[in-house]
Structure formats: C-alpha cells, structure tokens
C-alpha cells in the first residue's frame, strides 16, 4: 500500500509491521492447529481452513489501515497494533468463509471455497448424510473459530479499543443482514444499496480499522476525520467490488464473476439500472447475464463518477486531519489504490 512519493521511513514501517502481522498470524494458527489435533487430528480441520485461506493471500486492507491509523497518529510500539491487525484479518477470514456459504460461491482467492472442498470430500468418501450440509457445517465452524481467535487477540486491549471492535463486529453483521434481505426483496433502492455498501464493507474495511489504530496510539480525537475518510473510501471500495463482479473475470479476481447477479444482490449498479431500464429485472431473473452487461454500460459510468466523488471526499477529509504531511500523502495515495484496483 505504498507510493513512490512516500518517505522511506513511512513505507518501510508499514512493510515491517505488515510482515510482523503475517508472521504472527502464521505462528498463532500453527500453534492452534497443533493443539486442536490432539487427541484427534480431525479436530484441527477448522484451524486448517483458516490457515489455508490466510496463506492464499488477499489485499490485507484491514490490517494495513489499522497500522496506518496507528502510525499516522504517532504510535511507535509494535505489540498492540500488530495484535489488532491480526484480529482484523482473522475476523475478515471468518466473514469470507461464511459469505461464501451464503452466496454459494465455488471459488475464493482462486481455490475452492471451504464449504465446496468439504462437500466434495464427503461425496468422494460416500459418507452418511448430505454432502452439501456437511460442507456448510465445516465452513460455519471454521468461520466461528476465526471470529473466536479474533476476539482472543483483542481481549486485553483498552476499553476504548474494544468498544470500537464490538461496534465493528455488530455493523458487519447488520450490513450482511441488510444485504441478504435486500437481495430477497429485489426492489430497486439506490439509497439502500449505498447504505449497505457503507455498513457491510466501508466501516469494517477502512473506517473502524483506522480508528482502532488511532485509539491504540492515544489519539481518539482523530476519529471524526478518519470516519469521513473511511466511510467515503469504504463505499468506493465496495462499489469497485461491485463493478469487478459485474465486468471483471474470475481469473483476475480469484472468485466467480457475476455472482452478485446470481444472488440478486442489490448493488448500486443494479439498483440504478433497474430504475432506468425495465428489461434489467427480467434479464437478472432469467439469468441472461451476458445480455445484462450490455444494459449496464451507461450505469457503469454513473457509478464511476460516484466513486471519483467519494475519493475526492476522502482526500479532502484526510487533507484537513491533524497528522503529518507524509501521512496525509500516504493515505491520499491509498485512496486511489483502493478505489481503482482491478481485483
């Protein structure tokens, strides 16, 4: 998450702390896998799934924004921010595992999803019961365990930090719930689509991690600036995700393309298109996704314009924040990278 104009000490510190997060998470999960394998190695299956998804990579946005909030606020130690960053990534991994079950997704980061892998194993072994339910059960337990580990890592931090942490968790669940309900109702509502983007993704990806970092550094007064920056950029992040799903490829994103259409997700792209073109609803319901994309081209430009407005809003907010010029530049550059990524 760096740019050439960023001073070497800032860039190096982010890299160093991110490496500590990766190493710490690997060591933590290896210890847990060894513990849960006794007396029966099958007891370690959920840990192995968490570790597998962690090794598969990912953008690590939540740890990076947490560490950036901490460093931008003047923090200088490593233990607490690294623990918080590890917790954020484990929470995210748990959410992804559950999200794949809810969306019935086959791929995540280019490999079979947890529930699909275990359903296939069940079927291959000709075990008792329904293969799909078995795979879903393993995935649900793996996701819950990832959240348990995340809570464990956050448990000894200050009350101010844990308040932010539990608000982040509650917002994530509320946002996912709204996402599911809106897909079931399938009513074109651009305002609701924007709200879901902020609550489901924006706050938990950027806003809250930044505030957790600043709070760990003893600068809670940065919360208002980080909230405006984080919510604007977080919404842009989710809108870019929606565009990648609609127009990208599985080979680039590592997950199935067009999944939002299959699940009737009420994204801003789809909500605007349904309001402008009566044919869109029927194309989604019929599963004619190749034809549908042709009806979304004009609306895509509208969403791109909105993303650009959100990036400007985020950069203005961080430009006025009481942090160093180096960190204003870094967070401004990060806004462009997050909003204009291709996967």
Secondary structure, DSSP 8 states (H G I E B T S, - for coil): ---TTS-HHHHHHHHHHHHHHHHHHHHHHHHHHHHHTSS-GGGGHHHHHHHHHHHT----HHHHHHHHHHHHTT---SHHHHHHHHHHHHHHHHHHHHHHHHHT-SEETTEE-HHHHHHHHHHHHT-SS-HHHHHHHHHHHHHHHHHHHHHHHHTTS-HHHHHHHHHHHHHHHHHHHHHHHHHHH----HHHHHHHIIIIIIIIIIIHHHHHHHHHTT-GGGHHHHHHHHHHHHHHHHHHHHHHHHHS-HHHHSS-TTHHHHTT---HHHHHHHHH-THHHHHHHHT-HHHHHHHSHHHHHHHHHHHHHHHHHHHHHHHTSSS-HHHHHHHHHHHHHHHT---
